[in-house]
Amino acid sequence: MSNDQQNAIIEPGMKVSVRRSGRNRIGVVIRLQGDYVVVRWTSSDLAETDEYHAHRADVTPLAGWL
């Protein structure tokens, strides 16, 4: 991981990309909990939870806010 990515600021309301199971998913940051970011997916299957706890290392901020 690059140093810029490690120092990226992540705040509630930001649109982010989350690396999960070898794929990237898009979501919105709901809240921060220590080393974890709680994300709500922008689109999800009914069988999947709406919120996901991702480690900060797996989260990349994207341009734009919701």
Secondary structure, DSSP 8 states (H G I E B T S, - for coil): --HHHHT----TTEEEEEEETTEEEEEEEEEEETTEEEEEESS--TTS-SEEEEEGGGEEEEEEE-
